[in-house]
Amino acid sequence: MRGMHSDPSPAAENIPLTRASLKQTLGYLWPYLWDFKGRVLLAVLALIAAKGATLLMPWALKHIIDGVDRSLQPELVLPLAFILFYGALRFGSVFFGELRDALFSRVTEHAMRRIGLRVFKHLHQLELAFHLDRATGGISRDIERGTNGISFLMRFLMFNIVPTLFEILMVAVIFALAFSVWYAVITLVAVVIYIFFTVLTTEWRNRFVREANQADSSTNTRAIDSLLNYETVKYFNNEAFEARTYDDFLAKWESAKLKNRLSLLALNSGQALIIALAITAMMWMAAVNVLDQQMTLGDLAMVNAYMIQLFIPLNFLGFVYREIRRALTDLENMLGLLKREARIVDAPTAQPLRITQGDIHWSGVNFSYHRDRPILRDFHLHIPAGTRVAIVGASGAGKSTIARLLYRFYDIDSGSITIDGQDIRAVTLDSLRRAIAVVPQDTVLFNTSIRENIAYGNPVADDAQIERAIRMAHLKPFIDSLPQGDKTIVGERGLKVSGGEKQRIAIARVLLKGAPILLFDEATSALDSNAETAILEAMREVATGHTSIVIAHRLSTVVDADKIVVLDKGQVVEEGTHSELLQRQGRYAQLWTLQQQEE
């Protein structure tokens, strides 16, 4: 159904709706961790075992070197026990690390699944206005980056940041107890400077990450929009224009990525300098102590091994922090989607709609998409149960708006809409929408088979029900003419089938839904005369025994309606049968004469 856009602009939808903090994100993640608390506990134990093995390896290496040092032992003694112990520690460090990852991967994947599903369901709960203004490509990219960011946070925050800080503290304690407090001081000072520099620089470059993400989303959105409008591009020979426009987006993305890379160069270089200075100072002190015979060669090797061992996780700590900040940045839009509240929701006391007859009544309805442009003004309309009522009028008169309000895609500003005396705002959305089946002007099909598209009207329908819907929609001859029958794939948005066949599929879906109220929103306006005649016949058959509303632009398609309602500027100006309205020589007669002359 067509209509005006709501207030929010597409650009506004791409702006992050919230700033994702670490505390807020952990609040989202905690329930998913708690679902697998046994696995998380086992993963923590495996982590402790891996870190313990890592911390003991330099100590074992010291004893191996001292065992073969002739200056300490004139007779060479092979420290076999320490060699075997060192090998076991090396294996244990890797094995327990892999075991930790294997145990925790299920937790991560489960969280990604549940959060991805939560966002998907939430998007379907948001109102039509949001989906008219959304940028689909950008949103899909935001969700993809957001779920990947959650995976990163769950794995690395719990199993890298805290364990690495613990390892640094333990190494400082070992240095202070085994050698001198200055070794511990240098280690801790280097770590503090490193962390301070990393945090400060990462916060500075975070704006470049956001800029790159925004450019990436905009580029992806533009590409998808252009490809979805492939035929329009061809109709106007605008391939070169599309390429130039896309290249402009790519140029902005390239510039943002360059800033990102240069800022990363500054960060990595500064981190490397801090580590190099710390290792140089430590090795200088150790070498002097060896020459003074205050330390052995094994001690020197142990200091070097611990510093190398610290260098890797410390460097990784910087990477993890940067990635955590990036993950939080990536989460901003996705969490913003989750925080965006749906505007069209069930009332706290909402009850299921009870259809007894199918009588519909609009009473004093006022509505506008924008405050300065009212669409319906004190609108009154009564559709008796079981009748076929047509709503006609010029473009912009409010015809499709009436359908959207009935389906409660939007809420009215004032007045009421009732079905069998029940205000639609006082009933549940699910029961309301189950009671109404729609054949839109532009039927959009899923890129699956004809049968699957028909079955979408009622996913639990059996084969007999589907076959009946196919026959009633007069689709059988068309399907039989296809080599693959109803298993034929219709293509993206149904581009592989004609407009008439798409409308027949839409009618079959409506039949399968089995709703008591039918709504045809200019369902034949885009069809040729032959296709229109066939679709009209199918529509008449389908409407028998139902309350049906036919929104039409071409008056010739609704001459047999029980009542024709003429709209002008959001108000009913005439209503009656085709012959009655022609006799009045009013607005309907003018439209009829004009269309007959055009034809």
VEXDREN-2710 file (C-alpha; in Angstrom, 1 decimal):
% VEXDREN-2710
k/r/px/py/pz
1/MET/0.0/0.0/0.0
2/ARG/1.2/3.5/-0.9
3/GLY/1.3/6.5/1.3
4/MET/3.3/9.3/2.7
5/HIS/6.4/8.9/4.8
6/SER/6.5/9.7/8.4
7/ASP/8.6/12.4/10.1
8/PRO/11.9/10.6/10.7
9/SER/14.3/10.9/7.8
10/PRO/16.5/8.1/6.4
11/ALA/19.5/10.0/7.5
12/ALA/18.2/10.0/11.1
13/GLU/17.8/6.3/11.1
14/ASN/21.5/5.8/10.4
15/ILE/22.6/7.9/13.4
16/PRO/23.4/5.8/16.5
17/LEU/20.5/6.0/18.8
18/THR/22.5/5.3/21.9
19/ARG/26.1/5.2/23.2
20/ALA/27.0/1.6/24.1
21/SER/28.9/1.5/27.4
22/LEU/30.7/-1.6/28.7
23/LYS/28.4/-1.8/31.7
24/GLN/25.3/-1.6/29.6
25/THR/26.6/-4.3/27.2
26/LEU/27.6/-6.6/30.0
27/GLY/24.0/-6.2/31.3
28/TYR/22.8/-7.5/27.9
29/LEU/25.2/-10.4/27.9
30/TRP/24.9/-11.6/31.4
31/PRO/21.6/-13.6/30.9
32/TYR/23.1/-15.4/28.0
33/LEU/26.2/-16.3/30.1
34/TRP/24.0/-17.5/32.9
35/ASP/22.2/-19.9/30.6
36/PHE/25.4/-22.0/30.4
37/LYS/26.9/-21.3/33.8
38/GLY/28.3/-24.9/34.0
39/ARG/30.2/-24.5/30.7
40/VAL/31.4/-21.0/31.8
41/LEU/32.8/-22.5/35.1
42/LEU/34.6/-25.3/33.2
43/ALA/36.0/-22.7/30.8
44/VAL/37.3/-20.6/33.7
45/LEU/39.0/-23.7/35.2
46/ALA/40.7/-24.5/31.9
47/LEU/41.8/-20.8/31.7
48/ILE/43.4/-21.0/35.1
49/ALA/45.2/-24.2/34.2
50/ALA/46.5/-22.6/30.9
51/LYS/47.7/-19.5/32.7
52/GLY/49.4/-21.6/35.5
53/ALA/51.3/-23.6/32.9
54/THR/52.3/-20.4/31.1
55/LEU/53.7/-18.8/34.3
56/LEU/55.7/-21.9/35.3
57/MET/57.5/-22.3/31.9
58/PRO/60.2/-19.6/32.4
59/TRP/60.9/-21.0/35.9
60/ALA/61.4/-24.5/34.4
61/LEU/63.6/-23.0/31.7
62/LYS/65.8/-21.4/34.3
63/HIS/66.5/-24.7/36.0
64/ILE/67.3/-26.4/32.7
65/ILE/69.9/-23.7/31.9
66/ASP/71.4/-23.7/35.4
67/GLY/71.5/-27.5/35.2
68/VAL/73.8/-27.4/32.2
69/ASP/75.9/-24.4/33.3
70/ARG/79.5/-25.7/34.0
71/SER/80.3/-22.6/36.1
72/LEU/77.7/-23.8/38.6
73/GLN/78.2/-27.6/38.2
74/PRO/81.7/-28.7/36.9
75/GLU/80.1/-32.1/36.1
76/LEU/77.4/-31.9/33.5
77/VAL/74.1/-33.1/34.8
78/LEU/71.2/-33.4/32.4
79/PRO/68.1/-31.9/34.1
80/LEU/65.8/-34.5/32.5
81/ALA/62.9/-33.9/35.0
82/PHE/62.8/-30.2/34.2
83/ILE/63.0/-30.8/30.5
84/LEU/60.1/-33.2/30.7
85/PHE/58.3/-30.8/33.0
86/TYR/58.9/-27.9/30.5
87/GLY/57.5/-29.9/27.6
88/ALA/54.4/-30.8/29.6
89/LEU/53.9/-27.2/30.6
90/ARG/54.3/-26.1/26.9
91/PHE/51.6/-28.7/25.9
92/GLY/49.4/-27.9/28.8
93/SER/49.4/-24.2/28.0
94/VAL/48.1/-24.8/24.5
95/PHE/45.8/-27.7/25.4
96/PHE/43.9/-26.0/28.2
97/GLY/43.7/-22.8/26.1
98/GLU/42.0/-24.8/23.2
99/LEU/39.8/-26.6/25.7
100/ARG/38.7/-23.2/27.1
101/ASP/37.8/-22.0/23.6
102/ALA/35.9/-25.2/22.8
103/LEU/33.9/-25.0/26.0
104/PHE/33.0/-21.3/25.6
105/SER/32.3/-21.4/21.9
106/ARG/28.8/-22.9/22.5
107/VAL/28.0/-20.0/24.9
108/THR/29.1/-17.4/22.3
109/GLU/27.2/-19.0/19.5
110/HIS/24.1/-19.3/21.6
111/ALA/24.3/-15.7/22.6
112/MET/24.7/-14.6/19.0
113/ARG/21.7/-16.7/18.0
114/ARG/19.4/-15.3/20.7
115/ILE/20.5/-11.7/20.3
116/GLY/20.2/-11.9/16.5
117/LEU/16.7/-13.4/16.9
118/ARG/15.8/-10.7/19.4
119/VAL/16.8/-7.9/17.1
120/PHE/15.0/-9.6/14.1
121/LYS/11.7/-10.0/16.1
122/HIS/12.0/-6.4/17.4
123/LEU/12.4/-5.0/13.9
124/HIS/9.1/-6.8/12.9
125/GLN/7.4/-5.2/15.9
126/LEU/8.4/-1.7/14.9
127/GLU/5.8/0.4/13.1
128/LEU/5.4/0.9/9.4
129/ALA/6.8/4.4/9.6
130/PHE/10.2/3.1/10.7
131/HIS/10.3/0.6/7.8
132/LEU/9.4/3.2/5.2
133/ASP/12.3/5.4/6.3
134/ARG/14.8/2.7/7.1
135/ALA/18.0/2.1/5.1
136/THR/17.8/-1.7/4.8
137/GLY/21.5/-2.2/3.7
138/GLY/22.8/-0.1/6.6
139/ILE/20.6/-1.8/9.1
140/SER/21.7/-5.3/8.0
141/ARG/25.3/-4.2/8.3
142/ASP/24.7/-2.8/11.7
143/ILE/23.2/-6.0/12.9
144/GLU/26.0/-8.1/11.4
145/ARG/28.7/-5.9/13.0
146/GLY/26.7/-5.8/16.3
147/THR/26.4/-9.6/16.6
148/ASN/30.1/-10.0/15.7
149/GLY/30.9/-7.4/18.3
150/ILE/29.0/-9.3/21.0
151/SER/30.9/-12.5/20.0
152/PHE/34.2/-10.6/20.4
153/LEU/33.2/-9.1/23.8
154/MET/32.1/-12.4/25.2
155/ARG/35.2/-14.3/24.2
156/PHE/38.0/-11.7/24.8
157/LEU/36.7/-9.6/27.7
158/MET/36.2/-12.6/29.9
159/PHE/39.2/-14.7/28.8
160/ASN/41.8/-12.2/27.8
161/ILE/41.6/-8.9/29.6
162/VAL/41.3/-10.1/33.2
163/PRO/43.7/-13.1/32.8
164/THR/46.3/-10.9/31.1
165/LEU/46.2/-8.4/34.0
166/PHE/46.4/-11.3/36.5
167/GLU/49.5/-12.7/34.6
168/ILE/51.2/-9.3/34.7
169/LEU/50.6/-8.9/38.4
170/MET/52.0/-12.5/39.1
171/VAL/55.1/-11.8/37.0
172/ALA/55.8/-8.6/39.0
173/VAL/55.4/-10.6/42.2
174/ILE/57.8/-13.3/41.0
175/PHE/60.4/-10.6/39.9
176/ALA/60.2/-8.9/43.3
177/LEU/60.6/-12.1/45.3
178/ALA/63.2/-13.8/43.2
179/PHE/65.4/-10.8/42.2
180/SER/64.8/-7.2/43.1
181/VAL/61.8/-4.9/43.6
182/TRP/63.1/-2.7/40.8
183/TYR/62.3/-5.5/38.2
184/ALA/58.7/-5.4/39.5
185/VAL/58.6/-1.6/39.5
186/ILE/59.8/-1.4/35.9
187/THR/57.3/-4.0/34.8
188/LEU/54.3/-2.3/36.5
189/VAL/55.3/1.2/35.4
190/ALA/55.7/0.0/31.8
191/VAL/52.3/-1.7/32.0
192/VAL/50.6/1.4/33.5
193/ILE/52.1/3.7/30.8
194/TYR/51.2/1.2/28.1
195/ILE/47.6/1.0/29.3
196/PHE/47.3/4.8/29.7
197/PHE/48.7/5.4/26.3
198/THR/46.5/2.7/24.7
199/VAL/43.3/4.0/26.3
200/LEU/44.1/7.7/25.4
201/THR/45.1/7.0/21.8
202/THR/42.2/4.6/21.2
203/GLU/39.7/7.1/22.4
204/TRP/41.2/9.6/20.1
205/ARG/41.1/7.3/17.1
206/ASN/37.6/6.0/17.9
207/ARG/36.0/8.8/15.9
208/PHE/37.8/7.5/12.8
209/VAL/36.4/4.0/13.5
210/ARG/32.9/5.5/13.7
211/GLU/33.5/7.5/10.5
212/ALA/34.7/4.4/8.7
213/ASN/31.6/2.4/9.9
214/GLN/29.2/5.1/8.8
215/ALA/30.9/5.3/5.4
216/ASP/30.8/1.5/5.1
217/SER/27.0/1.4/5.9
218/SER/26.2/4.3/3.5
219/THR/28.2/2.6/0.7
220/ASN/26.5/-0.7/1.3
221/THR/23.0/0.9/1.5
222/ARG/23.6/2.8/-1.8
223/ALA/24.8/-0.4/-3.6
224/ILE/21.8/-2.4/-2.5
225/ASP/19.4/0.4/-3.4
226/SER/20.9/0.7/-6.9
227/LEU/20.7/-3.1/-7.5
228/LEU/17.2/-3.3/-6.2
229/ASN/16.3/-0.6/-8.8
230/TYR/18.2/-2.3/-11.6
231/GLU/15.3/-1.9/-14.1
232/THR/14.9/1.8/-13.3
233/VAL/18.6/2.4/-13.8
234/LYS/18.4/0.7/-17.2
235/TYR/15.2/2.6/-18.2
236/PHE/17.0/5.9/-17.8
237/ASN/20.5/4.8/-19.0
238/ASN/22.0/5.9/-15.7
239/GLU/24.6/3.2/-15.3
240/ALA/27.4/5.8/-15.4
241/PHE/25.5/8.1/-13.0
242/GLU/25.1/5.2/-10.6
243/ALA/28.8/4.3/-10.9
244/ARG/29.8/7.9/-10.2
245/THR/27.5/8.1/-7.2
246/TYR/28.7/4.8/-5.8
247/ASP/32.3/5.9/-6.4
248/ASP/31.7/9.0/-4.4
249/PHE/30.5/6.8/-1.5
250/LEU/33.6/4.6/-1.9
251/ALA/35.9/7.7/-1.9
252/LYS/34.5/8.8/1.4
253/TRP/34.9/5.2/2.7
254/GLU/38.5/5.2/1.4
255/SER/39.3/8.5/3.1
256/ALA/37.8/7.3/6.4
257/LYS/39.8/4.0/6.2
258/LEU/43.1/5.9/5.5
259/LYS/42.6/8.0/8.6
260/ASN/41.8/4.8/10.5
261/ARG/45.0/3.2/9.3
262/LEU/47.3/6.2/10.1
263/SER/45.9/6.5/13.6
264/LEU/46.5/2.8/14.0
265/LEU/50.1/3.3/12.9
266/ALA/50.6/5.9/15.7
267/LEU/49.0/3.6/18.3
268/ASN/51.1/0.5/17.4
269/SER/54.3/2.5/17.1
270/GLY/53.8/4.1/20.6
271/GLN/53.0/0.7/22.1
272/ALA/56.1/-0.9/20.6
273/LEU/58.3/1.9/21.9
274/ILE/57.0/1.5/25.5
275/ILE/57.6/-2.3/25.4
276/ALA/61.1/-1.9/23.8
277/LEU/62.2/0.6/26.5
278/ALA/61.0/-1.6/29.3
279/ILE/62.7/-4.8/27.9
280/THR/65.9/-2.9/27.3
281/ALA/66.0/-1.6/30.9
282/MET/65.2/-5.0/32.3
283/MET/67.8/-6.8/30.2
284/TRP/70.5/-4.2/31.1
285/MET/69.8/-4.7/34.8
286/ALA/69.9/-8.5/34.4
287/ALA/73.1/-8.5/32.4
288/VAL/74.8/-6.3/35.1
289/ASN/73.6/-8.7/37.8
290/VAL/75.0/-11.7/36.0
291/LEU/78.4/-10.1/35.6
292/ASP/78.3/-9.3/39.3
293/GLN/77.4/-13.0/40.0
294/GLN/74.2/-11.9/41.7
295/MET/72.2/-13.8/39.1
296/THR/72.8/-16.9/37.1
297/LEU/72.4/-17.4/33.3
298/GLY/69.3/-19.3/34.1
299/ASP/67.9/-16.2/35.9
300/LEU/68.8/-14.0/32.9
301/ALA/67.0/-16.4/30.6
302/MET/64.0/-16.5/33.0
303/VAL/63.8/-12.7/33.0
304/ASN/64.0/-12.6/29.2
305/ALA/61.4/-15.4/28.9
306/TYR/59.0/-13.6/31.3
307/MET/59.4/-10.3/29.4
308/ILE/58.8/-12.0/26.0
309/GLN/55.9/-13.9/27.6
310/LEU/54.5/-10.6/28.8
311/PHE/55.1/-8.8/25.6
312/ILE/52.7/-11.0/23.6
313/PRO/49.7/-10.7/25.9
314/LEU/50.5/-7.1/26.7
315/ASN/50.5/-6.3/23.0
316/PHE/47.4/-8.4/22.6
317/LEU/45.9/-6.4/25.5
318/GLY/46.2/-3.3/23.4
319/PHE/44.6/-5.1/20.4
320/VAL/41.8/-6.4/22.6
321/TYR/41.1/-3.0/24.1
322/ARG/41.0/-1.4/20.7
323/GLU/38.7/-4.1/19.4
324/ILE/36.4/-3.9/22.5
325/ARG/36.1/-0.1/21.9
326/ARG/35.4/-0.9/18.2
327/ALA/32.9/-3.6/19.2
328/LEU/31.1/-1.2/21.5
329/THR/31.0/1.3/18.6
330/ASP/29.6/-1.4/16.3
331/LEU/27.0/-2.2/19.0
332/GLU/25.7/1.4/19.2
333/ASN/23.2/1.1/16.3
334/MET/22.1/-2.4/17.1
335/LEU/21.4/-1.5/20.7
336/GLY/19.7/1.6/19.5
337/LEU/17.4/-0.6/17.5
338/LEU/16.6/-2.7/20.6
339/LYS/16.0/0.5/22.6
340/ARG/13.7/2.0/20.0
341/GLU/10.2/1.4/21.3
342/ALA/7.4/0.4/18.9
343/ARG/4.8/3.1/18.6
344/ILE/1.9/0.8/17.6
345/VAL/1.4/-1.6/20.5
346/ASP/-1.4/-3.4/22.3
347/ALA/-3.2/-1.5/24.9
348/PRO/-2.6/-3.0/28.5
349/THR/-6.2/-4.2/28.5
350/ALA/-6.4/-5.3/24.9
351/GLN/-8.7/-8.3/24.2
352/PRO/-8.8/-10.5/21.0
353/LEU/-11.1/-9.2/18.3
354/ARG/-14.3/-11.1/18.0
355/ILE/-15.8/-11.1/14.5
356/THR/-19.5/-11.8/14.5
357/GLN/-20.5/-10.1/11.3
358/GLY/-17.7/-8.0/9.9
359/ASP/-19.3/-4.5/10.2
360/ILE/-16.7/-1.7/9.9
361/HIS/-17.3/1.9/11.0
362/TRP/-15.0/5.0/10.8
363/SER/-16.4/7.8/13.0
364/GLY/-15.0/11.3/13.2
365/VAL/-11.5/10.1/12.2
366/ASN/-8.7/12.8/11.9
367/PHE/-5.3/11.7/10.8
368/SER/-2.1/13.2/9.4
369/TYR/1.4/11.9/8.6
370/HIS/2.8/15.3/9.2
371/ARG/1.3/17.9/11.5
372/ASP/1.1/20.6/8.8
373/ARG/-0.6/18.3/6.3
374/PRO/-3.8/16.6/7.4
375/ILE/-4.9/13.6/5.3
376/LEU/-8.3/12.7/6.8
377/ARG/-10.6/15.4/8.3
378/ASP/-13.7/14.3/10.4
379/PHE/-13.9/11.2/8.3
380/HIS/-17.1/9.1/8.6
381/LEU/-17.7/5.8/6.7
382/HIS/-19.8/2.7/7.4
383/ILE/-19.2/-0.6/5.6
384/PRO/-22.0/-3.1/6.4
385/ALA/-21.0/-6.7/7.0
386/GLY/-20.8/-8.9/3.9
387/THR/-20.8/-6.0/1.4
388/ARG/-18.3/-5.0/-1.3
389/VAL/-17.5/-1.4/-0.9
390/ALA/-15.2/0.6/-3.3
391/ILE/-13.3/3.7/-2.2
392/VAL/-12.3/5.9/-5.1
393/GLY/-10.9/9.4/-5.6
394/ALA/-8.0/11.3/-7.0
395/SER/-4.4/10.6/-6.0
396/GLY/-3.7/12.0/-2.6
397/ALA/-7.3/11.9/-1.5
398/GLY/-6.5/9.4/1.4
399/LYS/-7.7/6.1/-0.1
400/SER/-4.7/4.0/0.9
401/THR/-4.4/5.8/4.2
402/ILE/-7.9/4.5/5.1
403/ALA/-6.5/0.9/4.5
404/ARG/-3.4/1.5/6.6
405/LEU/-5.4/2.9/9.5
406/LEU/-7.8/-0.1/9.4
407/TYR/-4.8/-2.5/9.5
408/ARG/-3.4/-0.2/12.3
409/PHE/-0.1/0.5/10.6
410/TYR/-0.7/3.9/12.1
411/ASP/-2.9/5.2/14.9
412/ILE/-5.5/7.9/14.3
413/ASP/-5.2/11.3/15.8
414/SER/-8.8/11.4/17.0
415/GLY/-12.1/9.6/16.4
416/SER/-12.6/5.9/16.3
417/ILE/-12.5/2.9/14.0
418/THR/-14.6/-0.1/15.0
419/ILE/-15.2/-3.6/13.8
420/ASP/-18.4/-5.1/15.1
421/GLY/-18.5/-2.3/17.7
422/GLN/-15.0/-3.0/19.0
423/ASP/-12.5/-0.2/18.8
424/ILE/-9.4/-1.5/16.9
425/ARG/-7.1/0.2/19.5
426/ALA/-8.7/-1.9/22.2
427/VAL/-8.1/-5.2/20.6
428/THR/-4.8/-7.1/20.1
429/LEU/-2.8/-6.3/17.0
430/ASP/-2.4/-10.0/16.2
431/SER/-6.2/-10.7/16.3
432/LEU/-6.9/-7.6/14.3
433/ARG/-4.5/-8.4/11.5
434/ARG/-5.5/-12.0/11.4
435/ALA/-9.0/-10.8/10.6
436/ILE/-7.9/-8.8/7.6
437/ALA/-6.3/-10.1/4.4
438/VAL/-4.7/-7.7/1.9
439/VAL/-4.0/-7.8/-1.8
440/PRO/-1.7/-4.8/-2.3
441/GLN/-1.1/-2.8/-5.5
442/ASP/2.5/-4.0/-5.7
443/THR/2.7/-7.6/-4.6
444/VAL/6.2/-8.4/-3.4
445/LEU/7.1/-12.0/-3.4
446/PHE/9.9/-13.9/-1.6
447/ASN/12.7/-15.3/-3.7
448/THR/11.3/-18.9/-3.3
449/SER/8.9/-21.1/-5.2
450/ILE/5.4/-20.2/-6.3
451/ARG/4.0/-22.8/-3.9
452/GLU/6.0/-21.5/-0.9
453/ASN/4.8/-17.9/-1.7
454/ILE/1.2/-19.1/-1.7
455/ALA/1.7/-21.1/1.5
456/TYR/3.0/-18.0/3.2
457/GLY/-0.7/-17.0/3.7
458/ASN/-1.0/-19.9/6.1
459/PRO/2.3/-21.7/6.8
460/VAL/0.5/-24.7/8.4
461/ALA/-1.9/-25.2/5.6
462/ASP/-2.0/-28.7/4.1
463/ASP/-1.6/-29.6/0.4
464/ALA/-5.3/-29.8/-0.2
465/GLN/-5.9/-26.3/1.1
466/ILE/-3.0/-24.9/-1.1
467/GLU/-4.4/-26.7/-4.2
468/ARG/-7.9/-25.2/-3.5
469/ALA/-6.4/-21.7/-3.2
470/ILE/-4.5/-22.2/-6.5
471/ARG/-7.7/-23.3/-8.3
472/MET/-9.8/-20.4/-6.9
473/ALA/-7.2/-17.8/-7.9
474/HIS/-7.2/-19.3/-11.4
475/LEU/-3.5/-20.1/-11.1
476/LYS/-3.7/-23.7/-12.2
477/PRO/-3.3/-23.2/-16.0
478/PHE/-0.3/-20.9/-15.5
479/ILE/1.4/-23.3/-13.1
480/ASP/0.7/-26.3/-15.4
481/SER/2.4/-24.4/-18.2
482/LEU/5.7/-24.1/-16.3
483/PRO/8.3/-26.9/-16.6
484/GLN/8.8/-27.0/-12.8
485/GLY/5.2/-26.2/-12.0
486/ASP/4.6/-24.6/-8.6
487/LYS/8.2/-25.3/-7.6
488/THR/9.3/-22.6/-10.1
489/ILE/11.4/-19.9/-8.3
490/VAL/9.9/-16.4/-8.7
491/GLY/13.1/-14.5/-8.3
492/GLU/13.9/-11.6/-6.0
493/ARG/10.8/-9.5/-5.3
494/GLY/9.0/-11.8/-7.8
495/LEU/10.7/-10.3/-10.9
496/LYS/10.4/-13.6/-12.9
497/VAL/6.6/-13.6/-13.0
498/SER/4.3/-11.0/-14.7
499/GLY/2.2/-8.5/-12.8
500/GLY/-1.0/-10.5/-13.4
501/GLU/0.5/-13.7/-12.1
502/LYS/1.9/-11.9/-9.0
503/GLN/-1.6/-10.6/-8.2
504/ARG/-3.0/-14.1/-8.7
505/ILE/-0.4/-15.4/-6.2
506/ALA/-1.4/-12.6/-3.8
507/ILE/-5.1/-13.6/-4.1
508/ALA/-4.2/-17.3/-3.5
509/ARG/-2.4/-16.2/-0.3
510/VAL/-5.4/-14.2/0.8
511/LEU/-7.6/-17.2/0.2
512/LEU/-5.3/-19.4/2.3
513/LYS/-5.3/-16.9/5.1
514/GLY/-9.1/-17.3/5.4
515/ALA/-9.7/-13.8/6.9
516/PRO/-13.3/-12.5/7.1
517/ILE/-12.4/-9.0/5.9
518/LEU/-10.7/-8.5/2.5
519/LEU/-8.9/-5.4/1.4
520/PHE/-7.9/-4.9/-2.2
521/ASP/-5.6/-1.8/-2.5
522/GLU/-5.6/-0.9/-6.2
523/ALA/-4.8/-4.5/-7.0
524/THR/-5.4/-4.1/-10.7
525/SER/-4.0/-0.6/-11.4
526/ALA/-0.7/-1.9/-12.9
527/LEU/-2.3/-4.6/-15.1
528/ASP/-3.3/-4.7/-18.8
529/SER/-7.0/-5.1/-19.7
530/ASN/-6.9/-8.9/-20.2
531/ALA/-5.0/-9.5/-16.9
532/GLU/-7.3/-6.9/-15.2
533/THR/-10.4/-8.8/-16.3
534/ALA/-9.1/-12.1/-15.1
535/ILE/-8.0/-10.7/-11.7
536/LEU/-11.3/-8.8/-11.2
537/GLU/-13.2/-12.1/-11.8
538/ALA/-11.0/-13.8/-9.2
539/MET/-11.5/-11.0/-6.8
540/ARG/-15.3/-11.2/-7.1
541/GLU/-15.2/-14.9/-6.4
542/VAL/-13.0/-14.4/-3.4
543/ALA/-15.1/-11.6/-2.0
544/THR/-18.3/-13.6/-1.9
545/GLY/-19.4/-14.0/1.7
546/HIS/-16.8/-11.5/3.0
547/THR/-16.8/-7.9/4.0
548/SER/-14.5/-6.5/1.3
549/ILE/-13.0/-3.1/0.7
550/VAL/-11.7/-2.3/-2.8
551/ILE/-9.5/0.8/-3.2
552/ALA/-9.5/1.7/-6.9
553/HIS/-8.2/4.4/-9.2
554/ARG/-9.9/3.0/-12.4
555/LEU/-13.7/3.4/-11.8
556/SER/-14.5/0.7/-14.4
557/THR/-13.2/-1.9/-12.0
558/VAL/-15.7/-1.2/-9.3
559/VAL/-19.0/-0.5/-11.2
560/ASP/-20.6/-3.6/-9.7
561/ALA/-19.7/-2.7/-6.0
562/ASP/-22.5/-2.7/-3.5
563/LYS/-21.5/0.9/-2.6
564/ILE/-19.0/3.3/-4.0
565/VAL/-17.5/5.9/-1.7
566/VAL/-15.9/9.0/-3.3
567/LEU/-13.1/10.7/-1.4
568/ASP/-11.8/14.2/-1.9
569/LYS/-9.2/15.8/0.4
570/GLY/-9.7/13.3/3.1
571/GLN/-13.5/13.5/3.3
572/VAL/-16.4/11.5/1.9
573/VAL/-18.1/13.7/-0.7
574/GLU/-20.4/11.1/-2.3
575/GLU/-21.5/7.6/-1.8
576/GLY/-23.9/5.2/-3.5
577/THR/-24.1/2.7/-6.3
578/HIS/-22.5/3.3/-9.7
579/SER/-25.8/4.3/-11.4
580/GLU/-26.9/6.4/-8.4
581/LEU/-23.7/8.4/-8.5
582/LEU/-23.9/9.0/-12.3
583/GLN/-27.4/10.3/-11.9
584/ARG/-26.3/12.9/-9.4
585/GLN/-23.8/14.4/-11.9
586/GLY/-21.4/15.1/-9.1
587/ARG/-17.7/14.4/-8.4
588/TYR/-18.0/10.7/-9.3
589/ALA/-19.7/11.5/-12.7
590/GLN/-16.8/14.0/-13.5
591/LEU/-14.2/11.3/-12.7
592/TRP/-16.1/8.7/-14.8
593/THR/-16.4/11.0/-17.8
594/LEU/-12.8/12.0/-17.6
595/GLN/-11.6/8.4/-17.4
596/GLN/-13.9/7.3/-20.3
597/GLN/-12.4/10.1/-22.4
598/GLU/-8.9/9.0/-21.6
599/GLU/-9.7/5.4/-22.4
END
